[in-house]
Amino acid sequence: MDLSSEQVSELRELAGSRDVPAVVALRARIVLWSAEGRRRKDIAELAGVAPLTVDRCKSRYAERGVAGLEDKRRGGPRTQVPPRTRARVIALTRMSPPADSGLSHWSGLGDQPYSRWR
């Protein structure tokens, strides 16, 4: 991997910075080691990562520069239960259970008796 002197300076700054996430600094080191001509296997061993990770860091840097070293933004977690259903369940737990159920109240904690959750 061929890097300009400006790219090397920028990567060295990232690799030694305390202001960037550790994973970004590690990825910068991986690219620098690659530019030094080190073997993929040796870089992976030095970095404590899989050889595939070395390849991924190099290709992301080649495609997007320093921005490629940062984590990809992921969407938020998916909603497991639709809000309308969740609201209905909560409303039902606030009502008295059916008389023939043998329960005095709902716990909202599943089918286990409340005392087991304390």
Secondary structure as GFF3:
##gff-version 3
##sequence-region A 1 118
A	DSSP	alpha_helix	5	16	.	.	.	ID=ss1
A	DSSP	alpha_helix	22	35	.	.	.	ID=ss2
A	DSSP	alpha_helix	40	47	.	.	.	ID=ss3
A	DSSP	alpha_helix	51	64	.	.	.	ID=ss4
A	DSSP	three_ten_helix	65	69	.	.	.	ID=ss5
A	DSSP	alpha_helix	83	93	.	.	.	ID=ss6
A	DSSP	three_ten_helix	99	101	.	.	.	ID=ss7
A	DSSP	three_ten_helix	114	117	.	.	.	ID=ss8
###
